[in-house]
């Protein structure tokens, strides 16, 4: 694998500069680029991009994550690269894909999570969103899956192809439990009002005596009964007709007595 990096001193310095570091470069950069060879390319210099041609001739896959149009502007769009290597798998990863009204809009991980509705599902106790994940969950994983499918296709047809991945689209499968009911009813569920987003006492995070948290995912009835017995929840609060908010308060009272065993 060969990674092409921006010229030193450009935006690439941001990733390299994160703390902590090893030998002057962030451990995050080392982790994401372990095992790769790297070359610096100035895409604005036509002579510089010609260095890529020998690599493209023998490459299996090219992955690029510029906004639509940038690779074409530098003479490296799919049509051009395919003329060099007809069997290459050319995978583009962008925010919104190469077609549509938002194709040219720039954004980052947190923006995709917000527009896809994912942030609404992962708020903390004060309603503040957390856990950015769109770059990997919506971009990298779908790209890997489609590249592998492209390999299978190429083994049959001897032809490359052009997977066009949109991070926004890749976030949609995470909303099966909200989007599908909404498509049926025309109404989006309120925040924290279904089983896995905060409504149910049996699917929660509860604070413990040592200020840590206990994760409870006792969805099945037998596991819920066992959990209630383990923490000593009064039988009166285990009945189905007791309001969820009341049960959550009582479970929290029981759990807050526990601490991690050394």
N, C-alpha and C positions, 0 to 999 in steps of 0.2 A: 504494500500500500504506500502510495506517495501522496503526501498532503502538500498542496500549494498554499503558501502563507502570504499575507500582505507584506509589502516592503517594511523592514524594521523602522519603528518610529510611528507607524500608523495605528489603526484601531486594534491591530493584533496585540499591541502592547498592553491593552486593558486586561486581556485574559492572562497574559504572561506575568502581569504585575500583582495578581491577587496574593494575599497572604493565607497560609504560610508558604514559604518558598524553599526550594532545594537548588543550590548553585545559582541563585539569582533568578530562578523561574518558578512560578507557582506550582504547587503540587497538583492543582486541578489541571493545569496545562499538561503536566507530565502524564497524569492519569488518562486524559482523553486522547493523547497522542502517542502513547506507549506502543512501540513496535512499528511505528511509521517512519518512513524516510520523508524528508521535507526539503522543498526548494522554495526560494523566494521569487515571486513573479510580479512584475509591474504590468498589469493588464492594459495600462494606457500606452505602453510602448509596444508597437507592432512587432519589432524585432525580438522583444522579450517573449511574447506569446508564441513565436515560432519555435521556441525551445520545447514547448509542450507537444509538438507534432509527433516526434518519435515515441513519446510516452503514450499518446493517444492511439498510435498505430498498434501497440501491443496490449492496450488496456482492456480489461473485461468490462469495467463499469466506471462511469464518471458520475460524481455526485456534486451538484452545485446548489447554493442556497442564496443566490442574488435575487433581487426583485426582477420580475419579468422584463426582458428587453436588455438587461445589462450584458449578458453573455453574447447576444447578437451584436451589440454595439462594439464588442471587442473581437468579433469574428469567431466566436466559439459557441454559437447556437447549435441546436441539434442537427439541422440540415448540414452545416459545415463540418461538424465532427463526424457525422455519419458518412460524409464523402471521404473522410480519411480512414474510417474504420466502420464498415457497414454492419458489423455484428455487435457493436458496442451497446451496452445498456446505459442510457443517459437519463439519470434521475434528477429531477428538479424538486427542491423543497422550498416553498415560499409560503407566505402567510395565507394567501387567498387563492392560490393557483394562478395559472397564466391567462385565464379568461374571467370575465365578469367585471362589475363596476368597482370592486375593491382591489383589483389586481395590482395596481400601482401604489397602494397604500402601505406605508412602512409601519411596522409594529414589532413588539417583542413578546416574550413568553406571557407576561402578566396581561397584556392587551388581549391576546387570543383567549386566555382563560375567562376574561371578563365578557367579551363579546359572545363567546360560546355558551355562557351561562354557568360555567364550571365554578367560578368564584362564589356564586350564590350558594353552592352546596357545601363549601368547605370553610365556613367561618368559625372563628374562635368564640369563646364565651361572651365577648363584647361586640360580636358582629363583624370583627375585622377578618378579611380573607387571609388565608395563609397557604403554604405549600405550592409554590409555582411548579408546574409540571408539563406545560403544553409543548415545550421544545422537544422533550423526549417522548411523551405519551402521544402527542398529536403529530409529531414530525418524524423522529427517528424510527420508532417502531413500525408505523405504516410504510415508511420507505424501505426498511429491511424486508418486510413481508412482500412488498411488490417487486423488489429486486430479485428475491428468490423465485417468485413466480415468473419473472422475466427470464431467469436462467433456464427454467423448465421449458418455457416457450421457445427459447433460442435453441435448446437441444433438439427440438422437433423441427423448427423452421430454418435454422441457421441464420436467422435475422435478429438484429437488435431491436430495441423499442425505446419508447420515451415515457416513462412513468412521471406524471405531473402531480406532485403531492402538495396538498394545501393543509397547513397545520390546523386551520379552523375546522375543516372537514374531519380531520383526524380526531378532534375532540368530541364529535357528535355521539359515538358509541357510548361515551360515559354518561349519557343522559337518557338512556333507554327507559329508565323508571320514571322520568318526568315528561319527556317529549311524547312518548306513545300515548299516555293518558291525555295529554294536552291536545294532541291531534284528534283524539276521539271526542273530547268535551269542549275544546276551544278555550279552556281555562288552564293557565299554568298553576301548579300547586304552590302554595305559600312556602316561604323559606322554613325549613325544619319541620315540615308537616307530613312526612311519611316515615316509614319504618327505618330506613337507613340514613336519614338526614336529621334526626333529632327528636322525632315525635314519640318514639317508643322507649319506655324505661329499660327494656331488655337489650337495647342497642345504643349504648352510651359510653361516655367517658366520665368516671367519677373520681373526685379528688380523695386521696388517702391521708392518713395522719402525718406522714412525712413529706407532704406537699408534692407527691408524685400522683400518677393517675392510674386507675384500673380500667382496662378496656373490657367492656362487656358486650358480647355478641351472642347472647343466648336466645336466638330466634325460635328454635324448636321448643315446644312446651316442656319436654322432659328436662332439657338443659336449664330452662328458666326455673323450674321447680327446684332442681338441685342447687342452683345458684342462690335462690331465695333462702333455702334451708341452710346453706353454708354460711351466709352472712347474718342469719338470724332475723330475717324480715318477718314481721308479724303476719300471721295467716290472713288477717282481715284485709291486708293490703295486696294480697295475691289474687283476689277475685277479679274477673274480667270487667265487672261493672264499676270498678274504681277508676276515677279519672287519671289519665297518664301523668299529669303534672303532680298530682298528689303522690303517686307511687314513686316518681323520680325523686321527690324530696325525701321520702322515707328511706329509699334505697341509699341515697347519698348520706343520710345520717348513719346508716349501718356501715357503709364502706369507709367513712372517714375515721373509723376507729382502727382500721388496719394499717399496717406499715410493712415495708419490704423486710423479709427475714434475711439476716446476715449469714 
